Amino acid sequence: MTEGVDFSSTANDNWTALAAALKAEGKKFIVRYAVSDKSPDGRGIGPDEYNAMASAGIEVAFYWEASA
């Protein structure tokens, strides 16, 4: 079984550590929102988060949602 996580928001300032922790827990992918709200409490994935996950070998899938 392949396991991953689905985040609606991730207020974090150390993406490398989060990626390493997910990898250590055996997670293979994350699912994140591809929206413009990238504020600390926003839903959108930013480039630093994406790059940290990709560098750790964690696949990234995207949601797009125009309204609730």
Long-range contacts (C-beta under 8 A, 24 or more apart in sequence): 2-28, 2-29, 3-27, 3-28, 4-28, 4-29, 4-30, 4-31, 4-59, 4-61, 5-29, 5-30, 5-31, 6-30, 6-31, 7-31, 7-32, 8-33, 8-43, 9-41, 9-42, 9-43, 10-49, 11-40, 11-41, 12-49, 15-48, 15-49, 15-51, 15-52, 15-53, 16-52, 16-55, 16-56, 18-49, 18-52, 19-52, 19-53, 19-55, 19-56, 19-58, 20-56, 22-53, 22-56, 22-58, 23-56, 23-57, 23-58, 27-58, 28-58, 28-59, 29-58, 29-59, 29-60, 29-61, 30-58, 30-59, 30-60, 30-61, 31-60, 31-61, 31-62, 31-63, 32-60, 32-61, 32-62, 32-63, 33-62, 33-63, 33-64, 33-65, 34-62, 34-63, 34-64, 35-64, 35-65
